[in-house]
Amino acid sequence: MRHLGYTRVSTSSQDAKLQLDALVAAGVQKRDVFADVTSGSRTAIERPGMKKLLEYANEGDTVVVWRVDRLGRSLIDVLNTVNLLRERGIFVRSLSDGIDPETSTGRLMLNMLATLAEYERELIVERVNAGLVAARQTGTQFGRPRLDPKVIAAKLDVVADARAKGRTAEDAARLVGWSRATLYRHQQAHEAHIHAS
């Protein structure tokens, strides 16, 4: 059973020495510390240092961090990382936060984190849905923009001319930047429009 350390700083101008010193003082060997210097936009498992840690760690090992927020860019990311480690039988210990799964208080802290992360997920969904409703009320159109019927008609003319000169439907469609399926869809819509007129 090993103690493995993990440090993360957001920019190269920040110094991980404080984190490293705390990990070494807690009994982690310097050679067993994995580090990332990365912005907060990448999830934990996308970071090279975390990937190496996950490859190196075995069941029964403990990952030690200075603060639990070093494990992710958001509460959800932190919890996803903690859960990933725990699923592999790897323990997580956070020095500054008192999170230690070996203690009842540490387990309580992890459960509180899980509850807060679920709350955060629900808030995000509510905000996204509220934003969609507001956007629809102001007339925002979602999905692909509608193509100008004149442009479609002009492209259909180019395709018809190419087909009359012996080109295959696929080649003719490619001339105007369409796939064969897109060509057929526009032809059917055009014919339906003519019959409806």
Secondary structure, DSSP 8 states (H G I E B T S, - for coil): --EEEEEEESSTTS--HHHHHHHHHTT--GGGEEEEE--TTS-GGGSHHHHHHHHH--TT-EEEESSGGGG-SSHHHHHHHHHHHHHTT-EEEETTTTB-TTSHHHHHHHHHHHHHHHHHHHHHHHHHHHHHHHHHHTT---SS----HHHHHHHHHHHHHHHHTT--HHHHHHHTT--HHHHHHHHHHHHHHHHH-
